[in-house]
């Protein structure tokens, strides 16, 4: 079985040692230790890091990511994990739609203000 050092994973995932230690503290990854006390990460930890980064990119918080990842351990069929991921995905879509609408409203307000300022400039 292949193991990875903290340096290898921080380089591969462009993250910090502190971040990996934090993920360990909150139970997202579970490294083992060498006799000298150095962390060694399994392929499972490496896969979890990939899923964490992917989840963060998609806007999920660490608690949501942890819940989704842990569900696979609880149900190896993956069904519960998929259901929860779909649920969280639906929530994210609603949040994104709300943000898009807010930005469109802001854009329209800026356009109106710009037009007004341009008219004022012409009158000067």
Order of alpha helices (4+ residues) and beta strands (2+ residues): alpha-alpha-beta-beta-alpha-alpha-alpha
